[in-house]
Amino acid sequence: MTAHKLSELGVSNALKSLNSETVSPWVIEDGKLTKLFQFKDFQHAFGFMTMSALYVEKKNHHPEWSNTYNKVKVQLITHDVGGVSEKDFDLAKRMDRFAG
Ligand SMILES: C[C@H](O)[C@H](O)[C@H]1CNC2=NC(N)=NC(=O)C2=N1
């Protein structure tokens, strides 16, 4: 699947749809699709990262993320097109599911 950089309107519409399915919102921060996940403890946070890692490797589309104890900050952008694309929204939806 080739990536196409989404327009501002495209990002805004995709964000509305993505956030209708999740309790805590994704936002655009520094031009990247961003979310802070909070888990009950480190093990759950790391389990989320492990499930996500297997998926991102299969899709060859990788997050920028950091983990502090029970928190995982995720930022998604499609480097090949220099902006947010459908691939980022697909991964965001999957990560919300992995987070339970
Ligand atoms: C060579 C390799 O397929 C590319 O660099 C892939 C790897 N993972 C990637 N991840 C993200 N987030 N954006 C990309 O453009 C991208 N490109």
The ligand as an SDF file (V2000), in Angstrom:
LIG
                    3D

 17 18  0  0  0  0  0  0  0  0999 V2000
   13.0410    1.1630    4.1700 C   0  0  0  0  0  0  0  0  0  0  0  0
   11.7880    1.0080    5.0310 C   0  0  0  0  0  0  0  0  0  0  0  0
   10.8630    0.1820    4.3760 O   0  0  0  0  0  0  0  0  0  0  0  0
   11.1280    2.3680    5.1990 C   0  0  0  0  0  0  0  0  0  0  0  0
   12.0640    3.2450    5.7840 O   0  0  0  0  0  0  0  0  0  0  0  0
    9.8760    2.2950    6.0920 C   0  0  0  0  0  0  0  0  0  0  0  0
   10.1820    1.7790    7.4660 C   0  0  0  0  0  0  0  0  0  0  0  0
    9.2400    2.2230    8.4740 N   0  0  0  0  0  0  0  0  0  0  0  0
    8.5770    3.3970    8.3520 C   0  0  0  0  0  0  0  0  0  0  0  0
    7.8800    3.9080    9.3840 N   0  0  0  0  0  0  0  0  0  0  0  0
    7.2640    5.0990    9.2840 C   0  0  0  0  0  0  0  0  0  0  0  0
    6.5800    5.5960   10.3440 N   0  0  0  0  0  0  0  0  0  0  0  0
    7.3290    5.8040    8.1510 N   0  0  0  0  0  0  0  0  0  0  0  0
    7.9750    5.3920    7.0620 C   0  0  0  0  0  0  0  0  0  0  0  0
    7.9940    6.0870    6.0370 O   0  0  0  0  0  0  0  0  0  0  0  0
    8.6440    4.1090    7.1190 C   0  0  0  0  0  0  0  0  0  0  0  0
    9.3100    3.6070    6.0790 N   0  0  0  0  0  0  0  0  0  0  0  0
  1  2  1  0
  2  3  1  0
  2  4  1  0
  4  5  1  0
  4  6  1  0
  6  7  1  0
  6 17  1  0
  7  8  1  0
  8  9  1  0
  9 10  2  0
  9 16  1  0
 10 11  1  0
 11 12  1  0
 11 13  2  0
 13 14  1  0
 14 15  2  0
 14 16  1  0
 16 17  2  0
M  END
$$$$
